[in-house]
Amino acid sequence: MKRASKSELAQRINYAFSLLEQQVAPQQIIQNLQEKFGVSEIQAYRYVQQAKKNTSLLPVPESTKIYTTKLAYGLIQRVKVFSKSIGVPTNQVISQALEDYLKKQGNGQKKE
């Protein structure tokens, strides 16, 4: 079984949280999680335990997808050095740089 993405994890915990707020019994929530998401009883139990610790719904991050592109070797090295110096994963640095660039360019919309 493949590992759940951060987005899937947040959705499942939020589902359990919502049912807890409706005062559904934890064992029923576990069964619902198993049926709805196809997870094991143990994993469903963990989602319920995490939901009990929360005071509100978790933000659901946008799903990610692997995207391969060619970059100049020097640029790759500079990004790696920079990301290591600030303690942030390289993909996060690149994602933020693209977001900033697109915002500056009008969110990627062609200007007329």
N, C-alpha and C positions, 0 to 999 in steps of 0.2 A: 504494500500500500504506500502511495506517495505521501509525502509530508504536506500538510495544509499550508497554504500561503498565509501571509499576515492578514490579507483581506478576508480569507475564508475563516481564519481563527477568530477575528473580530466579529464577523457575522454570527458565528456559532455561539460565542460567549454572549453577544447581544441577544440572541434568540433565547438562551437560557435565562438571562437577566430579565427579559420581558415576561417570561412565564413565571419567574419567581415573584415579580411585582404583582402578577395576577393571582398569587398565592396558590399556584399549581404545586402539587407535591413533588419534591425532588426526584423520587423514583419514576414518576410519570414523565418528568422533563427528560430524564435519562432515556426513557423509551422513545420519546418524541425525537430526541436528537439522533438516536440510532436509526430510526425510520426515515427521518427527513434528510440526514446527511450521510448515512451509511457508515457511521463510525462505530467502534467497539464500545462495549459497556464501560470499560475502564476510561477510555478517552472521553466519553460523554460525561462520566462522573467528574473528570478533571475540568471540563467546561463549566459544569454546575458549580464546582468549588470556586473557580475563578470568578464566576458571575456573582457569587455570594459576597466576595470581597469588594466588588465594585459598588460605587455610589451612583453611577449613571452609565449610560450606554458608551461604549468605546467608539472612537472615530474609526471609520472603516477606510483604510488606505486604498488608493487606486491600485488595481492589479498591475503587475509588471510583466514584461516580456523581453526575452533576449533579443537584442538587435546588434548585429555585427556590422562594423564599418571599418574602412581603412583610414588610419591616421598616420601622420608623419612620426617616425620613430622618436625624434626629439621632443615632439609635443607629448607623446605618451610618457616619456621619461619625466618631463616637467610636471605632468599631472600626477604621476605616481609620487614624486618627491613632495609636491604640494599637499596631496591628500594625506600622506604619512605625517607631514609636519603639523597638520591640524587634527590628526586622529580621526579622519572621516574616510569611509570606504571610497575608492576611486570612482565607482559607478555613481555614488551620490554626488561627488564633485562634478562629474560630467553632466548628470541630470540637472543639477542646479544651474550650471553654466548655460545649458541649452534653454532652460526656463527663463533665465535672465535675458538671454539674447532674444528669444521670441517675444518677450514682453516689450523689450526695447524696440523691436521691429513691428509692434502692433499685433502681438500674439500670432505671428506667422501669416497674418492676412496680407494680401498684396495691397499696397497703397496705390490709389489711383489719383 
